Amino acid sequence: MTYIQEAIKKQWMDHYMMIGKKKSKGFTLIELLIVLAIISLLAGLAVPFYFNSMAKARESALQHDLILIRKALDDFYTDNDHYPKSLADLVSGKYLRKIPKDPFTERNDSWILDTDDSDSNGGITDVHSAAQGKALDGENYEDW
């Protein structure tokens, strides 16, 4: 065989070897749609867990803040034999560094304050959240 015949034979062999093989290096539309379907399925499963964990975190922060404020109220009463007239008195008396924000209302002035009507001082005896709605356990936030 001559050099030209070998080149033609090689060209034909390369041509036949390429039949049935992909020449492009990109993805087909079907492959992209399958990947998008899998991603949306995973996102659809993950989003409810995310929002549930965010609600649990806010509830936990609210419970911690209520415990903190109530302890400061009790400490103020122990030291002064009367309850404070405002939450600002707890800060000025150094029982709290600052009034915590309600995690649901995101304000530090939205706390519902219970006062002692039998005391002439009328001090704050308890504190509740002003958040509307129910917790994950079914209780109202304002009843905590």
C-alpha positions, 0 to 999 in steps of 0.5 A: 500500500502506498502512503496515499492509500494508507491515509485514505484507509485511516480516514475511513476507519476514523470516520467509522469509529466515530459513528454512534459517538457524541461529538459535542461536549455539552449537556442535552436538554433532557440532562439539564431538566433531570438535574433541575428536577432533582435540585428542586426536589431536594430544595422542596424537602429542605425548606420546611426543615429550615423554617421549622428550625428557625421557629424553634430558635426564636422560641428558644431565644424568647424563653431565655429572654423571659427567664432572664428578665424574670430573674432580674425582676426577682433580684431587684425585689430581693434587693429593694423590697419592691418591684421596679416601675419600668424595665429601664430600672433593671438596666439602671440598677445593673440587673440587666445590661440592656432590655432584650429584644423580643425575637418575634416582634424584634423590639425591646419595648413591646413586652407585656408587663404585669404590675402588682396592684396591691402594692402602692409602688405598682411595680412590674411583677412579671413580663410576657411576650407581645408576639401573636400566634401559637408556638410549635407546642400549641401554646400562645406566646403571650401565655409564656 
